């Protein structure tokens, strides 16, 4: 029996480089956008006028989607409004409410938003803590 010996031919350098780059991008995708995903409960709002505790507001992120929830303890119900999220820069987050689930005229008075769009700077994000800044206000959330 004559066994043929196969000569190993290394892949071209370009193929190897591209493969490693794609692997690193997938394996290392730990950016702010990925870490935002999930449900976050607002705990505190800081402004020049003081600190205010909160526990009835929730921001929910899933890919490019956003949902703002308000818990009404007296009725044990939630009102919510859907929208979109966009990372404008590495740490600049733009949120937009659409009014598909509830009219914006009914929903916005339950919030401190002045309109359907709001921009935030992501000041800090960890596995369980999120700090967003918009204007003179700092919003501290915990992962729920």
N, C-alpha and C positions, 0 to 999 in steps of 0.2 A: 504494500500500500504506500503510495506516494502521497503524503500530505502536503498540500500546497501551503507555503508560508505566505501570509498576507503582510504586506508592508504597511505600517501605520502612517497615515497621511494626516498631519496636524491640520486643524481648521485654519482658515486664513485669519490673520490678526484682526481684521475688521469685524468678522463674525464674532470672534471671542470678545472683543471690546464691547460691541453692542449687546451681546448676551449678558455680560457682567453689569453693564449700565442698567439694563432693564430689570435684572434681578435686584439690584440695589434700590432702584426706584420703588419697586413693589414691596420689598422687605423693609425698607426704611421709611415708608409713607406714614410718618407719625406727625403730620402737620396739624395745625390748629383746626383745619376743616374736618379732619378725621376725628380728632379728640372732642369736637363739639357734639358729635352724634349722641343722642339720648335725651333724657328728660332732666331738666334742671329746675330746682325750686329756689325762688328768690328768698333770701334771708334778711337782707339789709339794703337800704338805700341811704347813701351819704351825700349830703349837699352842703353848701355854705351855711344853710339854715339849721343843720343838725343831722342826727342819725335817726332813721326810722326803721323799726323792725317790720318784717313782712314774712308771711308763710303761706299766702293764698294765691300766689302768682307763679306760673310755670312757663318756661320756654322749652319747646321740644324741637329737636333738630334731626332730620334724616336726609342725607345727601343734600339736595338743593331745596328741600322743603322745610317749612317752619310752621309751628302751631303755637299760638299764645293761648294759655288757659287761665281762667280766673275761677277759683273755688269760692262758692257761696256757702259758708258754713251754716247759716240759718236754715237753708233749704237742702243742704247736703247735695248740691248739684254743681256742675261746671258749666260755664259758658266758654266757648272757644272760637278762635278765628284762625283760618289757615292763610298761609302766604308762602313766600319764597325767601331764601337766604342766598347771599352772594358774598364771597370773600373778595373785596375790591383790591386789597393788598395783603401782604403777609399777616398783618394784624388788624386790618380794618374790615369790619363786618357790616353789611347792609341788609336790613330786614324790611320786607314789604308785606303788609297784610292785604288780602284780596277781597274779603267780604263775601266769599262764596257760601260760608256756613251761617253767617249772621251779617246783617247790614253794618257797615262801618259806623254809621250814625248811632247805632245802638251799642256797639262794642267799644269804641274809642273812649267814651266817658268813663268806662271801668278801668282805664289805664292812665298813665301819665304821658302818653303819646299825644302829640299835637296833630298828627296826620297819619296816613297809612304807611309812610316810610320813615325809617329811623336808622341812623348810622351809629356804630359803636366802635371804640378801640378795645381790642382784647388785651387788657392789661396783664392778666394772669390766667393760665389754665393748667390744671393738674388733673389727676384721675378723679378727684372728688370736689374740686373747687374751681369756680369760674368768676372772674371779675371783669365786668364790662364798664366802660366809661362813655358817657354821652353828654356833651355840654358840661355843665357843672355838677353832674350827678355820677356817682360810682355805685354800680349794682353788684352785690355779692350773692352768688348762687352756690348751692351745693347740689351734687349729683343726686338724683332721687331714685 
